[in-house]
Amino acid sequence: MARLIPSFAMGGMSLKETLRRSRLRLLQMHYESGVGHIGGNLSCLDLLLTLHHRVMGTEDTFVLSKGHAAGALYVTLWSQGLLSEEDLKQFHKDATRLAGHPPPHGIPGILFATGSLCHGLGLAAGVALGKRLRGEAGRVYCLMSDGEWNEGSSWEALTFISHHRLSNVSIIIDLNGLQGFGSTREVADVGQLADRFEGLALQVHHVDGHHCEAIETALGEVCADKASVIIAKTVKGRGVSFMENKMEWHYLPMSSEQYLQASEEIRRQ
């Protein structure tokens, strides 16, 4: 088995090195727990780490609508020193705080259980409206998968955000093009999301979801009277050759041979 990666807070470490170590720890955590959802965790890890290390402040709120990417969120919190190595070892185990989807309590910074997809944006909208009514500062960031736009609840929440001009919301879409049973175009093609968003008076940005500087810049460009949508083009299974753009890695756990190969590929990067 590959070596354990110690828990760390970013400190003076570069974001590039933080990303590399976090990818390795994510692979180790999923391998040792024998669980899947690795591909979609790798596609959004750059987004989560950039957001939490470079963008969010203490007054901001994060909602992970893409609940099956809980592993990437846990590793992000670990990289900030907010979860320990012992915490990560309990991932997906009985009586753990670190369930396969975010729990509703027990982990600072996680406000909602989001195992059922497509509900995170409505929750984020409620938090944003609450901030406005209370006169509180800070933004609400919501990370979604592209497959969530197959569901009407996502569009209802978006209409609510647009209607109330909730300019303190930033929606980040992990556009990796794949979901549980195929490509997003094959399962339920919703066309060009940007065209629909712009029709709802939203500020839309397109970014490379693995280019941290571009992500940071897009998240910093907010509008006084519109919510922001960041459409991040990503690669499912990013960084692991046999996982990239492969639908089956939405589900599969790794064998020991696959884990060693994946870890070695990440180290070489």
C-alpha positions in Angstrom: 0.0 0.0 0.0 1.2 3.5 -0.7 2.4 5.7 2.2 -0.1 7.6 4.3 -0.3 11.3 3.7 -0.3 13.2 7.0 -3.0 15.7 7.9 -1.9 19.2 7.2 -3.1 22.8 7.0 -2.1 24.8 3.9 0.2 27.3 5.6 2.9 28.3 3.2 2.3 25.3 0.9 1.4 26.1 -2.7 -2.1 25.3 -3.9 -0.6 23.0 -6.5 1.1 20.9 -3.8 -2.1 21.0 -1.7 -4.0 19.7 -4.7 -1.5 16.9 -5.3 -1.6 15.8 -1.7 -5.4 16.0 -1.5 -5.8 13.9 -4.6 -3.5 11.2 -3.1 -5.5 11.3 0.2 -8.8 11.1 -1.6 -7.7 8.0 -3.5 -6.4 6.4 -0.3 -9.6 7.2 1.6 -11.8 5.7 -1.1 -9.6 2.6 -1.5 -9.3 1.8 2.2 -13.1 2.2 2.5 -13.8 0.1 -0.6 -16.3 2.6 -2.0 -16.8 4.3 -5.4 -17.9 7.7 -6.6 -14.2 8.4 -7.2 -14.6 9.9 -10.7 -17.0 12.6 -9.7 -14.9 13.4 -6.6 -11.8 13.9 -8.7 -13.7 16.2 -11.2 -14.6 18.7 -8.5 -11.7 18.6 -6.2 -9.9 21.5 -7.8 -13.1 23.6 -7.6 -13.5 22.8 -3.9 -9.9 23.4 -2.9 -9.7 26.7 -4.8 -13.0 27.9 -3.3 -12.1 27.0 0.3 -8.4 28.0 0.2 -8.5 31.1 -2.0 -12.0 32.5 -2.1 -14.3 31.8 0.9 -14.1 33.9 4.1 -15.5 33.3 7.6 -18.9 35.0 6.7 -19.4 32.8 3.7 -21.5 29.6 3.5 -20.9 26.5 1.4 -23.6 24.0 0.3 -22.5 20.7 -1.5 -25.6 19.9 -3.6 -23.5 17.2 -5.4 -23.7 15.1 -2.2 -21.9 12.0 -3.6 -18.7 14.2 -3.8 -18.6 14.2 0.0 -15.2 12.6 -0.1 -13.8 15.6 -1.9 -15.3 17.9 0.6 -13.9 15.9 3.5 -10.5 16.0 2.0 -10.8 19.7 1.5 -11.7 20.2 5.1 -8.7 18.0 6.1 -6.4 20.1 3.9 -7.5 23.1 6.0 -6.8 21.3 9.3 -10.6 21.1 10.1 -10.7 17.3 9.9 -8.0 15.0 11.2 -6.3 11.9 9.8 -8.3 9.8 12.3 -11.5 11.3 10.9 -10.7 10.4 7.4 -9.9 6.8 8.4 -13.5 6.5 9.5 -14.9 7.4 6.1 -17.9 5.3 5.2 -17.5 3.2 8.3 -20.2 2.3 10.9 -21.1 5.1 13.2 -18.8 7.5 11.4 -19.2 11.3 11.1 -18.0 11.0 7.6 -20.8 9.3 5.8 -20.9 8.7 2.0 -23.0 11.8 1.7 -22.7 14.9 3.9 -24.5 14.5 7.3 -26.8 17.2 8.7 -24.7 17.5 11.9 -21.4 16.7 13.4 -19.0 18.5 11.0 -18.5 22.2 11.3 -19.3 24.0 8.1 -21.7 21.4 6.8 -25.2 22.6 7.3 -27.3 20.2 5.4 -27.6 16.5 4.4 -27.5 16.4 0.6 -27.6 12.8 -0.3 -30.6 13.3 -2.5 -29.5 15.3 -5.5 -31.0 18.6 -6.8 -32.0 20.0 -3.4 -28.9 21.8 -2.5 -29.6 24.9 -4.6 -33.0 25.4 -2.9 -31.2 25.2 0.5 -28.6 27.7 -0.7 -31.3 30.1 -1.9 -32.9 29.9 1.6 -29.7 30.7 3.3 -29.0 33.6 0.9 -32.5 35.1 1.5 -32.0 34.7 5.3 -28.7 36.6 5.1 -30.4 39.4 3.2 -33.3 39.7 5.6 -30.9 39.7 8.6 -28.6 42.2 6.9 -25.7 39.7 7.2 -22.6 39.9 5.0 -21.1 36.9 3.1 -21.9 34.9 0.0 -23.5 31.4 -0.4 -21.6 29.1 -2.7 -23.4 26.0 -4.0 -21.6 23.2 -5.9 -23.8 21.2 -8.3 -23.3 18.5 -10.8 -24.4 18.9 -14.4 -26.8 15.9 -14.1 -28.8 17.8 -11.4 -30.2 20.0 -14.1 -32.4 17.1 -15.2 -34.5 17.8 -12.2 -37.3 20.4 -11.9 -36.3 21.3 -8.3 -33.1 22.8 -9.6 -34.9 25.1 -12.0 -37.5 26.0 -9.4 -34.7 27.1 -7.1 -33.0 29.0 -9.9 -36.2 30.8 -10.7 -36.5 31.8 -7.0 -33.0 33.1 -7.0 -33.5 35.1 -10.1 -36.9 36.5 -9.0 -35.6 37.7 -5.7 -32.3 39.0 -7.2 -30.2 37.0 -4.7 -27.0 38.5 -5.8 -25.2 36.9 -2.8 -25.4 33.4 -4.4 -22.7 31.8 -6.5 -23.6 28.6 -8.3 -20.7 26.4 -9.4 -21.6 23.6 -11.9 -19.2 20.7 -12.2 -19.7 20.1 -15.9 -18.0 16.7 -16.5 -20.6 15.5 -19.0 -21.3 12.2 -17.3 -23.8 10.9 -14.8 -25.0 7.6 -13.4 -26.2 6.0 -16.6 -24.3 7.7 -19.4 -23.5 11.1 -20.7 -25.7 14.0 -19.8 -26.7 14.5 -23.4 -27.8 10.8 -23.7 -29.7 10.7 -20.5 -31.7 14.0 -20.7 -30.2 16.7 -22.9 -31.0 20.1 -21.5 -29.0 21.9 -24.2 -26.8 24.9 -23.6 -27.2 25.7 -19.9 -25.6 29.1 -20.3 -28.4 30.3 -22.7 -31.0 29.4 -20.2 -29.2 31.0 -17.3 -28.7 34.2 -19.2 -32.4 34.3 -19.9 -33.0 34.4 -16.2 -30.8 37.5 -15.7 -27.9 35.6 -14.1 -24.2 36.5 -14.5 -22.6 33.5 -16.3 -18.9 32.6 -16.4 -17.2 29.7 -18.3 -14.0 28.3 -16.8 -11.7 25.4 -17.0 -12.6 23.6 -13.8 -9.0 22.4 -13.3 -7.4 25.8 -13.8 -7.3 27.2 -10.3 -6.4 30.8 -11.2 -9.3 30.9 -13.7 -11.7 29.5 -11.1 -10.5 32.1 -8.5 -11.0 34.9 -11.0 -14.5 33.8 -12.0 -15.6 33.5 -8.4 -14.3 36.9 -7.6 -16.3 38.6 -10.4 -19.7 39.2 -8.8 -22.6 41.5 -9.7 -24.5 43.9 -7.4 -27.9 42.7 -8.6 -27.5 39.2 -10.1 -26.5 35.8 -8.8 -23.4 34.3 -10.4 -23.2 31.0 -12.2 -19.8 29.4 -12.9 -19.9 26.7 -15.5 -16.8 24.7 -14.9 -15.7 22.3 -17.7 -14.2 19.3 -15.9 -13.0 15.8 -16.5 -14.5 12.9 -14.6 -11.7 11.0 -13.0 -9.2 13.9 -13.5 -5.6 12.9 -13.2 -6.0 9.1 -13.4 -5.6 7.8 -16.9 -7.9 4.8 -16.7 -10.6 6.8 -15.0 -10.8 9.9 -17.1 -14.1 10.4 -19.0 -15.2 6.9 -18.0 -18.8 6.6 -16.8 -18.1 3.4 -14.8 -16.0 5.4 -12.4 -19.1 7.0 -11.1 -19.6 3.8 -9.2 -16.6 1.5 -9.1 -14.2 1.0 -6.2 -10.5 0.5 -6.9 -8.6 -2.8 -6.8 -5.2 -2.8 -5.1 -3.5 -2.7 -8.5 -5.7 0.2 -9.7 -5.0 2.1 -6.5 -1.3 1.8 -6.8 -1.4 2.8 -10.4 -3.6 5.8 -9.7 -1.5 7.0 -6.8 1.7 6.7 -8.9 0.2 8.7 -11.7 -0.8 11.5 -9.3 2.7 11.5 -7.7 4.3 11.9 -11.1 2.1 15.0 -11.8 
